[in-house]
Amino acid sequence: MMPAPPSPVATMPNPPLPHDPQPQAPSKPGNDECCHSGCTFCVLEMYQEHLAAYEEALRAWQQRQQAAAARATQSIRTPRKRA
């Protein structure tokens, strides 16, 4: 006899909160976008700064999502057995 497949609810991750969308990664500049002349606002340096800000925002977003999921889990009560 084959075991029953896992419940889809148990295997699906919690959806993101609708009012807190996931941060989007910055677009990586193309190979031909940098002129390699040491510009003050080099596209590669700006990309690195935006990438670092994105990674920080993503970590904060993930923590908020985990906290919301934990609160949702705590609010679910299991029924008590009657004697």
N, C-alpha and C positions, 0 to 999 in steps of 0.2 A: 504494500500500500504506500502511495506517495504522500509525503507530508504536505500539509496545506500551505499555499503561498503566503508570504507575510502580508499583513494588512497594509493597504496603500497609505493609510493615515500614519502608520508607524514609520514607514520608510521615507515619506516625503518631508523635506526640510520645511521649516516654517517660512511662509511667504514674507517678503519684506513689508514693513509697515507702509501703508499707502501714503501717509503724509511725510514719510522720511525716505525718499528715493536714494538708491545706492549712488555714491559718487562715480563719475565717469572719468576714465583715464585720459590724460591729454594725448593728442595725436603726435606720434613721433615724426620729427622732420625728415624729409627725404634726404638721400645722400647728396643731392645737388643743391640743397638749400643753404648750406654753409659755405661761405667764400674763403674761409681759413685765413682771413686777414686781421684777426684780432678785434673785431667790431665790439663796441661798448655793449650793445645788446645782441650778442651772438644767439642765434636761434637754438644752438645746442645747449648753451648754458641756461637759456630761458626754459627749455624743455626739461632740463634736470631740476630746476627750481619748481616747475609745475608738477613734475613727477613726484618730488618729495612732498609737496603739499597734498597731492592726491593720495599718496600712501598714508599720510597722517590722517586725512579725512576718512579714508577707508577703514583704518583701524578704529577710529572713533565711531563710525557707523556700525561696524561689526559688534562693538561693545554695546551700543544702544539696542541692536537687534537681539543680542543674547539676553540682555536685561529684560526686554519686552517679552521674549519667549519664556523666560523664567517666571515672570509675573503671571503670564497666561497659564503656565503649568500649575502654579500655586493656587490659582483661582478655581481650578477644576477639582471638585470634591468627589471622592469615591463614595458610593452608597454604603451605608452601614448595614450590617447583617442584623436581622431581627432574631431575637432569642425565642 
